[in-house]
Amino acid sequence: MKVFIQSVNFNADSGLLKYIEKKVQGLTKFHDKIIDAEVFLKVQNTSDKENKVSEIKINIPGNELMIKKETKSFEEGISICVDSLKRQLKKSKEKLRDSVSI
């Protein structure tokens, strides 16, 4: 699976990029037909502490799963997004399995 990472309004360091790559690659355990993943990291100019926006879009055949979170750190945001996507991928795979077995 290819993982595309874009950081908007800042340059992401290599440690963050490796962390994201590792977490997103782990999603292949839950769905074997993932085409690619797009990760968008944005820093919003607000006085809020939760100004880091993490967005992950997963492309699977016939569908697209997307999750977006605002958190204090990108690591926290990516972790929450990946957990949510795990549930979505499991659900998607179950639907696929159910439609095939009918």
Phi, psi and omega in degrees: 000137176269140177240119178257127182240128177236131175247127184255131178073010177194167176254122180283139179281163186296328178298316178295318180297318178296318179300313181298313180304313182296314182295315183290321178299330179297341180292342180295341177292335186261342177206121187275354183249030178290128181280302178201173179226140176242128180242128178243128178243127181227145173250121179269144180273074177231166178278353178297148174288328180271073183247010180260120181256122177247131182224129179235131177239124180250129177258121174236159183305123177079004183203166179218125179251136183219142178219143183222131180224144173251123183219180179283329180224154180293325180300315179297316180298315180296318180300314180295317179299315181296319178299317179295319180293328176303313180297316180296319180294319178299315180298316180297318181292322177296318178299317180298316181296317181296319182289331179285323185282349182283000000 
